[in-house]
Amino acid sequence: MEQLKIEIQNRHKKLLLNKKEASQEIGVSISTLDRLRKEGYLREKRIGGGIFFTLDEIVNFIGGSN
């Protein structure tokens, strides 16, 4: 899973992904991402009114859904 984290970080060059970037990495729509977040499958970070996801959160979700 560490390799997956490095690949995502290399693609985006940052440690937090916005909803659009996170949904693309997971392979779901933004609406589905919002539902997963609201149902507690993903934890978000709120910064300045924006919703972001850590790389660890994305990688753990992808790893757990296989």
C-alpha positions, 0 to 999 in steps of 0.5 A: 500500500505504501507504493500506491501512496507514493504513486498518488503523491507523485501524480498530485504533488501534495498530501491532501486531495480535494473531492474531485481528485479523491473521486478520480483516484477511487474511481467513483463520482463526486456524489458517491464520494460524498455518500461514502464520506457521510456514511463514515467510510471516508474521513475528511479534513475541512480547511477553509470551507473546503473538503479534503482527504489525506493520501492515507485515507484514500489508500486505506479505502482502496486497500480495504475495498479489494 
